Amino acid sequence: MAPATIISSSSPFFSPSLGNVFSATNSRAGAVGFLGFAPKFQAPNPLTATSISLSTARKTSRSLLQVRSVAAPVEDVAEFDDMVSGTQRKYYMLGGKGGVGKTSCAASLAVKFANSGHPTLVVSTDPAHSLSDSFAQDLTGGTLVQVEGPDYPLFALELNPEKAREEFRTASKQNGGTGVKDFMEDMGLGMLVEQLGELKLGELLDTPPPGLDEAIAISKVIQFLESEEYNMFTRIVFDTAPTGHTLRLLSLPDFLDASIGKILKLKQKITSATSAIKSVFGKEEKRPDAADKLEKLRERMIKVRELFRDVDSTEFVIVTIPTVMAVSESSRLRASLEKENVPVKRLIVNQLLPPSVSDCKFCAMRRKDQARALDMIQDDPELSTLRLIKAPLVDVEIRGVPALKFIGDIIWK
Ligand SMILES: Nc1ncnc2c1ncn2[C@@H]1O[C@H](COP(=O)(O)OP(=O)(O)OP(=O)(O)O)[C@@H](O)[C@H]1O
């Protein structure tokens, strides 16, 4: 096994003068391993990041040099060069089990893209607003907010799915939902309401199916990314909701396509039936634009589905942690994404306890667990074909652009 290559980091924690202290040979061919211990860095105040003191750096470099000979497993690298090449707009969606580090990985990727010269937008549809936590900056409000720190424009958008859901509900209430029932009773067509019941028209319009808020939020992003003022963004990074939501979201466009299609067909029948009645009674027909609203929603959902499936511009990156449960869930997610023809190439195994010479019992047990999980990945037909990226457990919380840059330089090589 190739000896560990010390990873240099251009992170502000190591001021440029320290760059030559860490002679990193991030050779593509060579094993790119992790430091012999959890990479240490002092988390500065995110807004006034300064490099660590020289004496600390000297001490660190000495211990780094000692671990140089520690063999590290040969690892895939993310092949960031592929991800960053070209100016055609690309979308990266990061998803996985709750709490594995999706937001941290998504935010670190966005910082890396921006620092590589791509005007970048990072979007989160997570109502918990963890993107603001990750950047240590208030990004709430549902509008684009510029992130302070990266070399190139990096904007963040925290969409609130609840608001998106509200928008859907009001649109359908005004012109769909109970509106259709009253309209039909008005027209003496109450007997048809039962038939509508089969379609669960009421449920669909009054209580949106799970994943709809996510889909509407993403469709909103697509909508404004098509407008002139946002065409500068060449990389869009989505921090998606935990697995369950994503799976429902993926099957949603087909579900909506089918049910809205049925409603519109039925509406067609009603309209032609009522126009006959109107001609007899001459009653002014209240024409709700249910059809238009639903048609527009269907078109937006189809756009979301097409975006997810576009192999040229979209990639879904699965994030997991080295536990049996998380790996099992990642395997199911990969299988579902494949069924939905969503392109997946990379798997990040996050929060890995790196090899260490001094082993406490707890760490030894945890390391055994993670080795079992890594073996599971190698043997898993869904996951073993993916490019495996290993991200170490670092010793402080990843908050603020400097910390995101630090972890980003480790993950996205
Ligand atoms: N490699 C890492 N080393 C140390 N801490 C990490 C690492 N990755 C993530 N964390 C920490 O783990 C916590 C959860 O991370 P994060 O919010 O990115 O996960 P998530 O999958 O987006 O969570 P949720 O599903 O709740 O949105 C955060 O406190 C983050 O700083």
Ligand as a Chemical Component Dictionary entry (heavy atoms), coordinates in Angstrom:
data_LIG
# 
_chem_comp.id                   LIG 
_chem_comp.type                 NON-POLYMER 
_chem_comp.pdbx_formal_charge   0 
_chem_comp.three_letter_code    LIG 
# 
loop_
_chem_comp_atom.comp_id 
_chem_comp_atom.atom_id 
_chem_comp_atom.alt_atom_id 
_chem_comp_atom.type_symbol 
_chem_comp_atom.charge 
_chem_comp_atom.model_Cartn_x 
_chem_comp_atom.model_Cartn_y 
_chem_comp_atom.model_Cartn_z 
_chem_comp_atom.pdbx_ordinal 
LIG N1  N1  N 0 -16.403 15.325 8.661  1  
LIG C1  C1  C 0 -16.966 15.894 9.752  2  
LIG N2  N2  N 0 -16.247 16.028 10.875 3  
LIG C2  C2  C 0 -16.774 16.596 11.988 4  
LIG N3  N3  N 0 -18.061 17.051 12.070 5  
LIG C3  C3  C 0 -18.821 16.917 10.963 6  
LIG C4  C4  C 0 -18.329 16.342 9.749  7  
LIG N4  N4  N 0 -19.336 16.379 8.832  8  
LIG C5  C5  C 0 -20.399 16.939 9.444  9  
LIG N5  N5  N 0 -20.095 17.269 10.719 10 
LIG C6  C6  C 0 -20.982 17.880 11.727 11 
LIG O1  O1  O 0 -22.101 17.008 11.872 12 
LIG C7  C7  C 0 -23.298 17.784 12.083 13 
LIG C8  C8  C 0 -24.324 17.427 11.005 14 
LIG O2  O2  O 0 -23.786 17.854 9.758  15 
LIG P1  P1  P 0 -24.775 18.369 8.609  16 
LIG O3  O3  O 0 -25.734 19.357 9.149  17 
LIG O4  O4  O 0 -23.943 18.750 7.462  18 
LIG O5  O5  O 0 -25.561 17.005 8.319  19 
LIG P2  P2  P 0 -26.908 16.828 7.472  20 
LIG O6  O6  O 0 -26.870 15.476 6.870  21 
LIG O7  O7  O 0 -27.094 17.973 6.546  22 
LIG O8  O8  O 0 -27.972 16.910 8.631  23 
LIG P3  P3  P 0 -29.577 17.031 8.433  24 
LIG O9  O9  O 0 -30.027 15.721 7.851  25 
LIG O10 O10 O 0 -30.038 17.288 9.821  26 
LIG O11 O11 O 0 -29.791 18.191 7.506  27 
LIG C9  C9  C 0 -22.860 19.248 12.025 28 
LIG O12 O12 O 0 -22.647 19.686 13.352 29 
LIG C10 C10 C 0 -21.540 19.215 11.266 30 
LIG O13 O13 O 0 -20.655 20.274 11.634 31 
# 
loop_
_chem_comp_bond.comp_id 
_chem_comp_bond.atom_id_1 
_chem_comp_bond.atom_id_2 
_chem_comp_bond.value_order 
_chem_comp_bond.pdbx_ordinal 
LIG N1  C1  SING 1  
LIG C1  N2  SING 2  
LIG C1  C4  DOUB 3  
LIG N2  C2  DOUB 4  
LIG C2  N3  SING 5  
LIG N3  C3  DOUB 6  
LIG C3  C4  SING 7  
LIG C3  N5  SING 8  
LIG C4  N4  SING 9  
LIG N4  C5  DOUB 10 
LIG C5  N5  SING 11 
LIG N5  C6  SING 12 
LIG C6  O1  SING 13 
LIG C6  C10 SING 14 
LIG O1  C7  SING 15 
LIG C7  C8  SING 16 
LIG C7  C9  SING 17 
LIG C8  O2  SING 18 
LIG O2  P1  SING 19 
LIG P1  O3  DOUB 20 
LIG P1  O4  SING 21 
LIG P1  O5  SING 22 
LIG O5  P2  SING 23 
LIG P2  O6  DOUB 24 
LIG P2  O7  SING 25 
LIG P2  O8  SING 26 
LIG O8  P3  SING 27 
LIG P3  O9  DOUB 28 
LIG P3  O10 SING 29 
LIG P3  O11 SING 30 
LIG C9  O12 SING 31 
LIG C9  C10 SING 32 
LIG C10 O13 SING 33 
# 
